[in-house]
C-alpha cells in the first residue's frame, strides 16, 4: 500500500462513507479564540501559578513513571533471583544445554547474523522498499 | 509544508498571534482527527482538540524548531489524547461509538445502513493501532506517510497495520454477509 489506495475500490468507498461527516462542530476556531482570550485575560500571577501547577503535575507524572519502571525492573530481577535460588540445579542444567547449543557453529553463525541485522536495522530500514 | 514555514517564520519574528491564527485552521482537522482516532468519541475529541490548541498557544513562544512543526503538534496531541483516555471515567457518554451504535440499531430499520453498522462494529473490534491507522487513513484520505507521522510510527509499520485492518474488516464483512 503506497500513498493512496485506488479510489474506485468499493471497500474504500464504504470506509470513506463510515467516516464521512465526522468533524468539529461549526465555530471551532472561534471557540478556541475565546478560550485563548479567557486565558490571556487572567492576571499574570494566576497564569504563572497555573503554569507552575502544570509543571508540577508533569514532574509528578514522570516521577511516578520512573518509580513504576524501577519497581517493574526490580520485580523482574527479584523473580529471576528467586527462580535461581529455588531451582538452581535445573536452571544450571538448562543454561548449560542452551550454551552448548549456542556454541554449535551453525547456531553461532545464526546468532551473529541476527545480532548484525539487529544492529544494522536502523540503516536497513531506510533501504527497504516502501 | 509551505504553511508551516510561514508559521515558523512568524514565531521566530515574535508574531505569535499571527502564527497562531494561521496554525489553527491549518491543523484543525489533523489535530481533531488524531484525537478522534485515539478517543473514538467526537465530542471528547473536539474538546481535546481545543485544549491542544490552547496548549500550543502557551507553548508556541518556546517552539525551537528542533522537531518539525507538524511532528511537535502531533506529539502534543498524542500525549494529551492518551492522558485524556487514561483519565476518562468509565461512564459512557451519548456520543460514544457503542452508545451511538445501540441507538442507531433501535432507530433504523434493516437496510443498506445495516451494512455500515456492521462495518463500524468491526472497526471498533480492531486492535488499537490498526483502528487508529484506518481511522486516520480514511477520515481525511491522508497518505500513509502522513498517517505514520501523526501516529509517531514508521511508514512501513503503518502499512502493515492498514493491511491487517483491511484484511480483518473484509473477512468480518464476508462472514456477516454484508459485502
Interface residues (C-beta under 8 A of the other chain):
Chain A: X1 X2 X3 X4 X11 X12 X14 X15 X16 X17 X18 X19 X22 X23 X24 X25 X28 X29 X31 X32 X33 X35 X36 X39 X51 X125 X128 X130
Chain B: X20 X24 X25 X28 X29 X32 X36 X42 X46 X49 X50 X53 X54 X57 X58 X115 X116 X119 X120 X123 X134 X135 X138 X139 X141 X143 X144 X145 X154 X155 X156 X159 X162 X163 X166 X169 X170
